[in-house]
């Protein structure tokens, strides 16, 4: 089996410009004779963080069957330094929770939500 990482970048307008990055790892048969249509994966998680930017009190929401269960929520500085780490449990396929990072300095951060299958990165702006 070959391992292929597919990177999907999307931009969403919530209350400002928001950037989300979803990374999916697919296992492909060898030889691989798949068409591009066979890469469509509707089970990718949809992560939304709002309001963004703000002064440190964010809400985040995820909608995906494959993220149910234990996950790690991390806040990283733009140079990759781990600033905050929490273990979260996502009980249902659509889940919303709060995030308080008022103690961090103003600037840009990355919210990373991951489990054994998915990793989703989201750009936060703390003003």
N, C-alpha and C positions, 0 to 999 in steps of 0.2 A: 504494500500500500504506500502511495506517495502522500506526503503531507503538504498542504497548500494553505497559506494564510491569505485571506481576502480582507482588504482594508476598505471600509466604506466610510466616506466622509459626507456629512450632510449638514446643512445650515437651516436653522429653524428660527422664526421670529416669535418670541413670547412677549416680553416687555422690552426687549432690546435685542441686539444681535447675539446669538448663542451658537456655539459650535459644539457639535457632538462627534465623537469618533467611536466606531464600533469595530472590533476586531473579531473575526470568526475563523476558527480553524476547521478545515474540512479534510476528511480522509478520502482519498481518491483511489480507485482501483488502478492497477498497472497491467496493461497499458490503459491510458486514459483517453477515451474517445467521446468525451462529453461535449455538448454544445453549450453556449453561453446561457441559454434558457434554463438549463439544468442546474445552474448555480443559484437560482432564485431561492432564498431562504426566508420564508415569512415568519419564522420563529425568532428572528433577531430581536433583542430587547429594545424598547424605546424608552430612553431616559430623558426626562425633562427636569430642569432645575429652574426655580423661579422665586422671587423676581431676581433677575440677573442683568445688570449689576445691582448690588445693594450694599448695606453697611454691615452685613455679617449674619443675618438671620434668613437662611434659605429654606425652601421646601423642595424636596426632590420626589419624583414620582417615576415608577418603572412599570412597564406593562409588557410582560412576556412570560409564557409558560415555563420556559427553560431556566428562568432565574429563581424560581420558587425554591426556598430552603435557605441554608446558610450562605452568607456572602461577606466579603470584606469591603468596607467603605473606607477609602483613604483620601486624604487631601495632601497633594504634593505641591511644592513650590515649583516655579518654572524651570529651575535647575535640577529638579528631580528629588529634592530632599523631602522625606516623609515628615509632614507637619502634624497630622491627625490620623489615627487609625481606630476604627470601631468594627466589631463583628456585629452584623445585623442578620436578622432572620426575616425573610420575605415569605409570609404565610399564604398569600394568594397571588394570582397572576396579575393583579393590578394593585399596587401598593404605594402609599405616600407616607413620607416621614419628614421631620424637621432636621435642620442642621444649623448649629450655632458655632460660628467661627469668628465672633467679634474680637476675640483675643489675638487674632493674627494681624499682621501689618497690612495696610492697604496695598493692593496690587493684584496681579493675575495668579491664579492657582488652577490646578487640575483636580477635579473630583474623579476618582477611579472607583468603580464598583465592579467587583469580580467574584466569580465562583469557579468551580472546576471546569466549566464549559465556556463561559463568556468573560470578556473584559470590556467594559465600556468606560471611556474617558470623556470628561465634559469640562469645558473651560469655564471657570468662575472668575468674576470680577468683583473684588472687594474694594468699595470706595469709602 
